[in-house]
């Protein structure tokens, strides 16, 4: 198996990196995230212009028909640049559900506009008091004439503050979890936006007999939701690897420049050993991210694989983040310096769709499913 990017994938990586590096430095990102919806329409338009918003969708749906490797390559660069645009929350997850479950008419209505950057989706699934992996859906779907109405509360809905259409999970009258399309400005929909600690945006969505359209042919969509979460886990892992790589670079550069007792910090063996440990953690995390991505590329959608990757990457992100802050000292926590923002985003990723401890419990629960290995002399 070839683990290296091919020429087209390298070009995609370099194009994405160049666009985002020209668009953002620490000062520009701070200004963008502090204002309004927290991301740039101009950058979003450029992402659409070069086709990145259409990467995961088929050509029939207006996309490029690229695979998971290409998608995760872009997520890696988003993490490296700490770009706040809602590529994952507004395109990959909800758009992937529409592409997988939606009817031909729904795909034709939503996906080309999504690819062009003319509309934005959000996946409203999480609910107050519900914790991954046991996510109990209490929002209720009720048949109303020829349509449906939804009642319940969704929170957090990442980038739900600016989405045009919501993909909402709801409990069906006969059991199971269905998926529905709800216009964000429909009657009965109340949005309460707020900023997250990593300077992104989310919203609490309250539904009170909100009119909804069933996504696809109806019925239980639990399998599609799990598959979307597995893909989201892989995307978060790829983003985290990019963020960790930049965090390590910032730290090593600082050690080479900052002087103490007349010499740079890089001359102190204890600090260089700690930086080497950060590098080892990054390489382990990168390997696990690649493992999750290659499984998706082979058509294997396995929550256990996602948990393995998220556990390793969650631990690596915490180690690298803590070391980066400690070796920078006080400057690492200032708003003007970027490393603290990277650590904040890594922390948020570590608590999205389950923390490292949550995934460890999941993996511990399936140990008995494996065959026993006996070591004999």
C-alpha positions as CSV (number, residue, x, y, z in Angstrom):
1,X,0.0,0.0,0.0
2,X,1.3,3.4,-1.0
3,X,1.1,5.9,1.9
4,X,2.6,8.8,-0.1
5,X,0.5,11.5,-1.7
6,X,0.4,11.4,-5.5
7,X,1.1,14.4,-7.7
8,X,-2.5,15.6,-7.8
9,X,-2.9,15.3,-4.0
10,X,0.4,17.2,-3.5
11,X,-0.9,19.9,-5.8
12,X,-4.2,20.0,-3.8
13,X,-2.2,20.3,-0.5
14,X,0.1,23.0,-1.8
15,X,-2.8,25.0,-3.3
16,X,-4.8,24.9,-0.1
17,X,-1.8,25.8,2.0
18,X,-0.9,28.7,-0.2
19,X,-4.5,30.1,-0.2
20,X,-4.9,29.8,3.6
21,X,-1.4,31.1,4.4
22,X,-2.0,34.2,2.2
23,X,-5.4,34.7,3.9
24,X,-4.4,34.3,7.5
25,X,-1.7,35.2,10.0
26,X,-2.3,35.5,13.7
27,X,-3.4,39.1,13.5
28,X,-5.8,38.6,10.5
29,X,-7.3,35.5,12.1
30,X,-7.9,37.3,15.4
31,X,-9.7,40.1,13.6
32,X,-11.9,37.7,11.6
33,X,-12.9,35.5,14.5
34,X,-13.7,38.5,16.7
35,X,-16.2,39.9,14.2
36,X,-19.7,38.8,13.3
37,X,-20.0,35.2,12.3
38,X,-16.3,34.5,12.9
39,X,-15.1,33.5,9.4
40,X,-14.4,35.2,6.1
41,X,-16.8,35.3,3.1
42,X,-13.9,36.2,0.9
43,X,-11.9,33.1,1.9
44,X,-15.0,31.0,1.6
45,X,-15.5,32.3,-1.9
46,X,-12.0,31.4,-2.8
47,X,-12.4,27.9,-1.4
48,X,-15.5,27.5,-3.6
49,X,-13.7,29.0,-6.6
50,X,-10.9,26.4,-6.6
51,X,-13.4,23.6,-6.0
52,X,-12.6,22.6,-2.4
53,X,-16.2,22.8,-1.3
54,X,-17.1,20.2,-3.9
55,X,-14.4,17.7,-3.1
56,X,-16.5,15.0,-1.4
57,X,-19.5,15.1,-3.7
58,X,-20.0,13.3,-7.0
59,X,-19.8,15.0,-10.3
60,X,-23.5,14.3,-10.8
61,X,-24.1,16.4,-7.7
62,X,-21.9,19.2,-8.9
63,X,-18.8,18.1,-7.0
64,X,-15.4,16.8,-7.9
65,X,-15.8,13.2,-6.8
66,X,-12.6,13.1,-4.7
67,X,-12.0,10.5,-2.1
68,X,-11.3,10.6,1.7
69,X,-7.6,11.1,1.1
70,X,-8.1,14.4,-0.7
71,X,-10.7,15.6,1.9
72,X,-8.4,14.8,4.8
73,X,-5.5,16.5,3.0
74,X,-7.6,19.7,3.0
75,X,-8.6,19.2,6.6
76,X,-4.9,18.9,7.6
77,X,-4.2,22.3,5.9
78,X,-7.2,23.9,7.7
79,X,-5.7,22.7,11.0
80,X,-2.3,23.9,10.1
81,X,-3.6,27.4,9.2
82,X,-6.2,27.4,12.0
83,X,-8.7,28.6,9.4
84,X,-12.1,29.2,11.0
85,X,-14.2,28.5,7.9
86,X,-17.0,25.9,8.4
87,X,-15.6,23.3,5.9
88,X,-16.4,20.4,8.2
89,X,-19.5,21.6,10.0
90,X,-21.1,23.4,7.1
91,X,-20.1,21.1,4.2
92,X,-18.6,17.8,4.9
93,X,-21.0,16.4,7.6
94,X,-24.4,17.8,6.6
95,X,-23.6,17.8,2.9
96,X,-22.4,14.2,3.2
97,X,-25.7,13.2,4.8
98,X,-27.7,14.9,2.0
99,X,-25.5,13.1,-0.6
100,X,-25.9,9.7,1.1
101,X,-29.6,9.8,2.2
102,X,-31.3,12.6,0.1
103,X,-33.5,12.1,-2.9
104,X,-32.4,13.1,-6.3
105,X,-34.5,16.3,-6.0
106,X,-33.0,17.2,-2.6
107,X,-29.5,16.6,-3.8
108,X,-30.1,18.7,-6.9
109,X,-31.5,21.6,-4.8
110,X,-28.9,21.7,-2.0
111,X,-25.6,20.3,-3.2
112,X,-24.7,22.5,-6.2
113,X,-25.5,25.6,-4.2
114,X,-23.4,24.2,-1.3
115,X,-20.5,23.5,-3.7
116,X,-20.7,27.1,-5.1
117,X,-20.6,28.6,-1.6
118,X,-24.1,30.1,-2.1
119,X,-25.7,28.2,0.8
120,X,-24.6,26.7,4.1
121,X,-25.8,23.6,6.0
122,X,-25.5,22.5,9.6
123,X,-26.1,19.2,11.3
124,X,-28.3,19.5,14.3
125,X,-27.9,16.3,16.2
126,X,-26.4,16.8,19.7
127,X,-28.9,17.6,22.5
128,X,-28.5,19.0,26.0
129,X,-27.6,16.2,28.5
130,X,-26.7,13.8,25.7
131,X,-23.1,12.6,25.6
132,X,-21.2,10.6,23.0
133,X,-21.4,7.7,22.3
134,X,-24.8,7.3,24.0
135,X,-26.6,10.1,22.1
136,X,-30.3,9.9,23.0
137,X,-32.4,11.9,20.6
138,X,-35.4,13.5,22.3
139,X,-36.5,15.9,19.6
140,X,-39.8,14.5,18.3
141,X,-41.0,14.3,14.7
142,X,-44.8,14.5,14.2
143,X,-46.6,13.8,10.9
144,X,-48.6,16.9,10.0
145,X,-50.8,16.6,6.9
146,X,-48.5,15.8,4.0
147,X,-45.4,17.0,5.9
148,X,-43.8,16.9,9.3
149,X,-43.2,19.2,12.3
150,X,-40.3,18.9,14.8
151,X,-40.2,19.9,18.5
152,X,-37.1,19.8,20.7
153,X,-33.8,21.5,21.4
154,X,-30.4,20.9,19.7
155,X,-27.2,22.1,21.3
156,X,-24.4,22.5,20.3
157,X,-25.1,23.0,16.6
158,X,-21.6,23.9,15.3
159,X,-21.9,26.9,12.9
160,X,-25.7,26.6,13.3
161,X,-25.7,30.4,13.8
162,X,-25.2,31.1,10.1
163,X,-26.6,28.0,8.3
164,X,-29.4,28.4,5.8
165,X,-30.7,24.9,6.1
166,X,-30.5,22.5,9.1
167,X,-30.2,18.7,8.8
168,X,-32.0,17.7,12.0
169,X,-32.2,14.3,13.6
170,X,-35.5,13.5,15.3
171,X,-37.3,10.6,16.9
172,X,-39.8,9.0,14.6
173,X,-43.3,8.1,15.8
174,X,-42.7,4.4,15.3
175,X,-39.2,4.4,16.7
176,X,-35.8,5.0,15.1
177,X,-34.1,8.2,14.3
178,X,-35.0,10.1,11.1
179,X,-33.3,13.0,9.3
180,X,-35.2,16.1,8.3
181,X,-34.5,19.3,6.4
182,X,-35.5,22.5,8.2
183,X,-35.1,26.1,6.9
184,X,-33.2,28.0,9.5
185,X,-35.6,31.0,9.2
186,X,-38.8,28.9,9.3
187,X,-41.6,29.6,11.8
188,X,-41.0,27.7,15.0
189,X,-37.2,27.9,14.8
190,X,-35.3,29.9,17.3
191,X,-31.5,30.3,17.1
192,X,-29.4,31.4,20.1
193,X,-25.9,31.9,18.8
194,X,-22.7,32.0,20.9
195,X,-19.0,31.8,20.5
196,X,-17.0,28.7,21.6
197,X,-13.7,28.9,23.5
198,X,-11.7,28.2,20.3
199,X,-13.2,31.4,18.8
200,X,-15.6,29.5,16.4
201,X,-19.4,29.8,16.5
202,X,-22.3,27.5,17.5
203,X,-26.0,27.9,18.3
204,X,-28.7,26.4,20.4
205,X,-31.6,25.6,18.1
206,X,-35.0,25.4,19.6
207,X,-37.8,23.8,17.5
208,X,-41.4,24.4,18.3
209,X,-43.6,22.6,15.7
210,X,-41.2,23.7,13.1
211,X,-42.1,22.6,9.6
212,X,-39.7,20.0,8.2
213,X,-39.1,17.9,5.1
214,X,-38.0,14.3,5.5
215,X,-34.6,13.7,4.1
216,X,-34.6,10.9,1.6
217,X,-37.3,8.3,1.6
218,X,-37.7,8.4,5.4
219,X,-37.3,5.7,7.9
220,X,-34.5,5.1,10.4
221,X,-31.3,6.9,9.5
222,X,-29.2,5.7,12.5
223,X,-26.7,3.9,10.2
224,X,-26.2,7.1,8.1
225,X,-25.7,9.2,11.2
226,X,-23.0,6.8,12.6
227,X,-21.3,6.8,9.3
228,X,-21.3,10.6,9.2
229,X,-19.8,10.7,12.7
230,X,-17.0,8.2,11.7
231,X,-16.1,10.4,8.8
232,X,-16.3,13.5,11.0
233,X,-13.9,11.8,13.5
234,X,-11.4,11.1,10.7
235,X,-11.7,14.7,9.6
236,X,-11.2,16.1,13.1
237,X,-8.1,13.8,13.4
238,X,-6.7,15.2,10.2
239,X,-7.3,18.8,11.3
240,X,-5.7,18.1,14.7
241,X,-2.5,16.7,13.0
242,X,-2.2,19.9,11.0
243,X,-2.7,22.0,14.1
244,X,-0.2,19.9,16.1
245,X,2.4,20.2,13.3
246,X,2.2,24.0,13.4
247,X,2.2,24.0,17.2
248,X,5.5,22.0,17.2
249,X,7.0,24.3,14.5
250,X,6.1,27.4,16.6
251,X,7.6,25.8,19.7
252,X,10.9,24.8,18.1
253,X,11.3,28.2,16.4
254,X,10.7,29.9,19.8
255,X,13.4,27.6,21.4
256,X,15.8,28.7,18.7
257,X,15.2,32.4,19.2
258,X,14.5,33.0,22.9
259,X,17.6,33.5,24.9
260,X,18.2,32.7,28.6
261,X,21.5,33.1,30.4
262,X,23.0,34.4,27.2
263,X,22.2,31.4,25.0
264,X,19.1,30.2,23.1
265,X,16.7,27.8,24.8
266,X,17.6,25.2,22.2
267,X,20.9,24.8,23.9
268,X,19.3,23.3,26.9
269,X,19.2,19.5,26.5
270,X,16.1,19.0,28.7
271,X,14.1,21.3,26.4
272,X,15.3,19.7,23.2
273,X,14.4,16.3,24.6
274,X,10.9,17.5,25.4
275,X,10.6,18.9,21.9
276,X,11.7,15.5,20.5
277,X,9.0,13.8,22.5
278,X,6.5,16.2,21.0
279,X,7.8,15.1,17.5
280,X,7.3,11.4,18.4
281,X,3.7,12.1,19.5
282,X,3.0,14.0,16.3
283,X,4.3,11.1,14.2
284,X,2.2,8.6,16.1
285,X,-0.9,10.8,15.6
286,X,-0.1,11.3,11.9
287,X,0.0,7.5,11.5
288,X,-3.3,7.0,13.2
289,X,-4.9,9.7,11.2
290,X,-3.7,8.0,8.0
291,X,-5.0,4.7,9.3
292,X,-8.5,6.2,9.8
293,X,-8.3,7.9,6.4
294,X,-7.2,4.8,4.5
295,X,-10.0,2.7,6.0
296,X,-12.5,5.2,4.7
297,X,-10.8,5.1,1.3
298,X,-11.2,1.4,1.3
299,X,-14.9,1.7,2.1
300,X,-14.6,0.6,5.7
301,X,-16.7,2.7,8.0
302,X,-15.9,1.3,11.4
303,X,-16.5,3.3,14.6
304,X,-13.8,1.2,16.4
305,X,-11.2,2.4,13.9
306,X,-12.4,6.0,14.5
307,X,-12.1,5.5,18.3
308,X,-8.6,4.1,18.0
309,X,-7.5,7.1,16.0
310,X,-9.2,9.6,18.2
311,X,-7.7,8.1,21.4
312,X,-4.2,8.4,20.1
313,X,-4.7,11.8,18.6
314,X,-6.5,13.1,21.7
315,X,-3.6,12.0,23.9
316,X,-1.0,13.4,21.5
317,X,-2.8,16.8,21.2
318,X,-3.0,17.2,24.9
319,X,0.7,16.3,25.3
320,X,1.9,18.6,22.5
321,X,-0.4,21.5,23.6
322,X,0.7,21.4,27.3
323,X,4.4,21.2,26.3
324,X,4.0,24.1,23.8
325,X,2.5,26.4,26.4
326,X,5.0,25.4,29.1
327,X,8.0,26.0,26.8
328,X,6.7,29.3,25.6
329,X,6.0,30.5,29.1
330,X,3.6,33.4,29.6
331,X,3.7,34.6,25.9
332,X,2.0,31.3,24.9
333,X,-1.2,32.4,26.5
334,X,-1.4,35.9,25.1
335,X,-4.1,36.6,22.5
336,X,-1.5,38.1,20.1
337,X,0.6,35.0,19.9
338,X,-0.8,32.1,17.9
339,X,0.2,29.0,20.0
340,X,-2.5,29.5,22.6
341,X,-5.1,29.6,19.9
342,X,-3.8,26.3,18.4
343,X,-4.0,24.7,21.8
344,X,-7.5,26.0,22.3
345,X,-8.6,24.4,19.0
346,X,-6.9,21.1,19.8
347,X,-8.7,21.1,23.2
348,X,-12.1,21.7,21.4
349,X,-11.3,18.9,18.9
350,X,-10.5,16.6,21.8
351,X,-14.0,17.1,23.3
352,X,-15.9,16.9,20.0
353,X,-17.6,13.5,19.4
354,X,-16.0,12.0,22.5
355,X,-12.9,12.7,24.6
356,X,-9.9,10.4,24.7
357,X,-11.3,8.9,27.9
358,X,-14.7,8.2,26.2
359,X,-13.0,6.4,23.3
360,X,-10.8,4.5,25.7
361,X,-14.0,3.2,27.4
362,X,-15.4,2.2,24.1
363,X,-12.3,0.3,23.1
364,X,-12.1,-1.4,26.5
365,X,-15.7,-2.5,26.1
366,X,-14.9,-4.5,22.9
367,X,-11.7,-6.2,24.1
368,X,-13.6,-9.4,24.7
369,X,-14.6,-9.4,21.0
370,X,-11.0,-10.2,20.0
371,X,-9.4,-13.6,20.0
372,X,-7.0,-14.3,22.8
373,X,-3.3,-14.4,21.9
374,X,-1.3,-16.9,23.9
375,X,2.5,-16.5,24.2
376,X,4.2,-19.8,24.5
377,X,7.9,-20.5,25.3
